[in-house]
Amino acid sequence: MSHAQKKAVLYRMKTDEHQCPYGRKTKYFLEREGYAVDDHTLKNREQIDAFKQKHDVETTPQVFIDDERIGGYEETREYLGKPLADPDSTSYQPVIALFSMTALTSVALTWLVFDTLVNGQTLMWFISLSMVVLALLKLQDLESFSTMFLNYDLLAKRWVPYGYIYPFAEGLAGVLMVGQVATWLSAPLALFIGGIGAVSVFKAVYIDKRELKCACVGGASNVPLGFISLTENLMMIAMAIWMAIPM
């Protein structure tokens, strides 16, 4: 059978009030893989309930290929050889996305202000903007962050409120560093939290050999504690020293 002859039958919800996003995505992935999709939309509750009862399923969408029921969105992706990533598996994707965006923003700012792509200021903006975004991610769920942070940070273990204070301190230092104002405050603040963080991560990972998740991008992340976390803290230390030198 040629690539263009592959056929799939799709049943998905599409009422006046709601179009199932998973149904639409399932149709897209099938078509992208070369399937001609016989698209059946279930337009009201009666049609939806009747379909579920007939095929003994609890959810839609449902896909059939060669008269065999494949299943819903996740099962279809697995059938197509493009399974979703395990939500509980470790991933560096959030960190890669964050640092990529802050790096590009730093280059854009350098071009705007200095009419060149990269100079010394680019690195300063990259670090300070990264601090701001990292703080923002932590502040989205402060309770989850502080709980995860307590697993390895040496100061937070001794004084619980530090886990709640840390994102605000990181964000404040980052904002001040972006504008290069109040260096007398931002540099010592970044040096303090970065120094404690670096020692805490090094002890937990390289001395105690513990396998933990990093709270650096928020309490719901699956980023492993290790090199990335240590690098974040070392960047803050380097930035603090760099900015403090003119003082």
C-alpha positions in Angstrom: 0.0 0.0 0.0 1.4 3.4 -1.0 1.9 6.2 1.5 -1.0 8.2 0.1 -3.4 5.2 0.4 -3.2 4.9 4.2 -6.6 5.5 5.7 -7.8 6.2 9.3 -11.2 6.8 10.7 -11.5 9.4 13.4 -14.3 10.1 15.8 -14.0 13.3 17.8 -16.1 15.8 19.7 -17.0 19.0 17.9 -20.1 20.7 19.4 -21.2 24.3 19.2 -19.8 24.9 22.7 -16.6 22.9 22.5 -14.1 21.4 20.0 -11.9 18.8 21.6 -8.3 19.9 21.3 -7.0 16.3 21.4 -9.3 15.4 18.5 -8.0 18.2 16.4 -4.4 17.3 17.3 -5.0 13.6 16.5 -6.3 14.6 13.0 -3.3 16.7 12.4 -0.8 14.0 13.4 -2.6 11.4 11.2 -2.6 13.7 8.2 1.1 14.6 8.8 1.9 10.9 8.6 0.2 10.6 5.3 -3.2 9.2 6.4 -6.4 10.1 4.6 -8.7 10.8 7.6 -12.3 10.0 7.5 -13.3 12.6 10.1 -16.5 11.9 12.0 -17.5 14.8 14.3 -19.8 14.1 17.3 -21.9 17.2 17.5 -24.0 16.8 20.6 -24.1 14.9 23.9 -26.5 12.2 22.5 -24.1 11.3 19.7 -21.1 11.3 22.1 -22.8 9.0 24.6 -24.1 6.7 21.9 -20.6 6.4 20.4 -19.0 5.6 23.8 -21.6 3.0 24.6 -21.4 1.3 21.1 -17.6 1.0 21.3 -17.3 0.6 25.0 -15.0 3.5 25.5 -14.9 6.3 28.1 -13.3 9.1 26.1 -13.0 10.6 22.6 -11.3 11.0 20.2 -11.0 7.4 19.0 -9.1 6.3 15.9 -9.6 3.2 13.8 -7.1 1.9 11.2 -7.9 -1.2 9.1 -11.0 -1.8 11.3 -8.8 -2.0 14.4 -9.4 0.5 17.2 -6.1 2.2 17.9 -7.4 4.4 20.8 -7.2 8.1 21.6 -4.6 10.8 21.2 -1.8 9.2 23.2 -2.4 5.7 21.8 -2.4 7.1 18.2 0.9 8.9 18.7 2.4 5.6 20.0 1.0 3.8 17.0 2.6 6.4 14.7 5.9 5.9 16.5 5.8 9.4 18.1 4.9 8.7 21.7 4.6 11.5 24.2 7.4 12.0 26.7 6.9 10.5 30.1 5.8 13.4 32.3 7.7 11.9 35.2 11.0 11.5 33.3 13.9 13.8 33.8 14.3 16.5 31.2 16.5 19.5 30.5 14.0 21.0 28.1 12.8 23.7 30.4 16.4 24.9 31.1 17.4 24.7 27.5 14.3 26.8 26.5 14.9 29.3 29.2 18.6 29.9 28.5 18.0 30.0 24.8 15.4 32.7 25.1 17.4 34.8 27.6 20.5 34.5 25.4 18.6 35.6 22.3 17.0 38.5 24.2 20.4 39.6 25.4 21.7 39.6 21.8 18.7 41.6 20.7 19.2 44.2 23.5 22.9 44.5 22.5 21.9 45.1 18.9 19.4 47.7 19.9 21.6 49.6 22.3 25.1 49.2 20.8 24.4 48.3 17.2 26.4 45.1 17.5 25.5 41.5 18.2 27.7 40.7 21.1 29.9 42.5 23.6 30.6 42.4 27.3 27.2 43.7 28.2 25.5 40.8 26.4 26.8 38.3 29.0 25.7 40.6 31.8 22.2 40.8 30.4 22.1 37.1 29.7 22.8 36.3 33.4 20.6 38.9 34.9 17.7 38.1 32.6 18.1 34.5 33.4 17.9 35.3 37.1 14.6 37.2 36.5 13.0 34.4 34.5 14.2 31.8 36.9 12.7 33.8 39.8 9.4 34.1 37.9 9.2 30.4 37.4 9.8 29.8 41.1 7.1 32.4 42.1 4.5 30.6 40.0 4.2 28.1 42.8 6.1 29.3 45.8 4.9 26.5 48.0 6.1 23.7 45.7 9.4 25.5 45.1 10.2 25.9 48.8 9.4 22.3 49.5 11.7 21.0 46.8 14.4 23.6 47.7 14.3 22.4 51.3 15.6 19.0 50.1 19.1 20.3 49.4 19.7 23.9 50.3 21.8 24.2 53.5 20.3 27.5 54.7 16.7 26.5 54.0 17.2 23.3 56.0 18.2 25.4 59.0 15.8 28.3 58.4 12.6 27.4 56.5 11.6 31.0 55.6 14.7 31.2 53.4 13.0 28.9 50.9 10.2 31.5 50.5 12.5 34.5 50.4 14.9 33.1 47.8 12.9 33.7 44.6 12.2 37.3 45.6 15.9 37.9 46.4 16.9 36.3 43.1 14.3 38.3 41.1 15.3 41.6 42.8 19.0 41.1 42.2 18.3 40.2 38.6 16.1 43.2 37.9 18.6 45.6 39.5 21.4 44.0 37.5 19.5 44.4 34.2 19.3 48.1 34.8 22.7 48.3 36.5 21.3 50.2 39.4 21.8 49.8 43.2 24.9 47.6 42.6 25.6 48.0 46.4 22.5 45.8 46.9 22.3 43.5 43.9 25.9 42.4 44.0 26.1 41.3 47.6 22.6 39.7 47.3 23.5 37.7 44.3 26.8 36.7 45.9 25.1 35.6 49.0 22.3 33.4 47.5 24.6 32.2 44.7 27.3 31.2 47.1 25.0 29.3 49.4 23.4 27.6 46.4 26.6 26.5 44.9 27.9 25.0 48.1 24.5 23.3 48.7 24.3 21.8 45.2 28.0 20.6 45.3 27.5 18.9 48.7 24.2 17.2 47.7 25.3 16.0 44.3 29.0 15.5 44.4 29.7 14.7 48.1 26.5 13.1 49.3 25.8 11.5 45.9 22.1 12.2 46.2 19.7 12.0 43.2 17.3 14.9 43.5 15.2 17.2 41.3 16.3 20.8 40.9 14.0 23.5 42.1 15.8 26.0 39.8 12.9 26.3 37.3 10.2 25.8 39.8 8.8 23.1 42.1 7.0 21.1 39.4 10.1 20.5 37.2 11.8 17.2 36.4 15.2 18.8 35.9 17.8 16.8 37.8 19.9 18.5 40.4 23.5 18.7 39.2 25.7 20.6 36.7 22.9 22.9 35.5 22.0 23.9 39.0 25.6 24.5 40.0 26.2 26.6 36.8 23.2 28.8 37.7 24.7 29.6 41.1 28.2 30.1 39.7 26.8 32.5 37.1 25.3 34.6 39.9 28.5 34.6 41.8 30.5 35.7 38.7 28.0 38.4 37.9 28.1 39.7 41.5 31.9 39.9 41.5 32.0 41.5 38.0 29.5 44.2 38.9 31.2 44.8 42.3 34.6 45.5 40.9 33.9 49.1 39.7 32.6 49.8 43.2 
